[in-house]
Amino acid sequence: MESNIDYVVVEHHFDLPEEVIWKAITEHEQMIQWFFNNIPDFKAEEGFYTEFNVRSEEREFLHQWKILEVIPGKRIVYDWQYKQYPGIGRVEFELINVRNGTNLRVSTYGLHTFPQNIPEFSRDSCRTGWNYFIKDRLRIYLESKNN
């Protein structure tokens, strides 16, 4: 059982149907609008792999993603690691149908496997990052697209 300091969960409600959120988190053309604009390709298919570089101040992070599980319209899970650093995380995007829309829950596990002396791998940095991407970037993108 993983301790509660090893994972981060961020959840946000959207007044939109699951299908709209699913497409935004799995279609490459939409992901590059709100997530990382340099993702070279993305397919919501088990086994799909992609990598792309992100610079944070003086450090480079070559993101390496491998899709592990896909339940279309409901859930996508992938391993998330970095070429330059040891460790492997897991990210789960889950859509929850609620009465007036959809909740998107993003859970990240495995933080303890990354170097603890690098601020970008801290639990606070992870939470701040997901809040930014989901509650700010994705929300603003979907509001502008669906209004």
Secondary structure as UniProt FT lines:
FT   TURN            4..5
FT   STRAND          7..14
FT   HELIX           18..26
FT   HELIX           28..34
FT   TURN            37..38
FT   TURN            46..47
FT   STRAND          49..56
FT   TURN            57..58
FT   STRAND          59..71
FT   TURN            72..74
FT   STRAND          75..82
FT   TURN            83..84
FT   STRAND          85..98
FT   TURN            99..100
FT   STRAND          101..109
FT   HELIX           111..113
FT   TURN            116..117
FT   HELIX           119..121
FT   HELIX           123..130
FT   HELIX           131..138
FT   HELIX           139..145
//
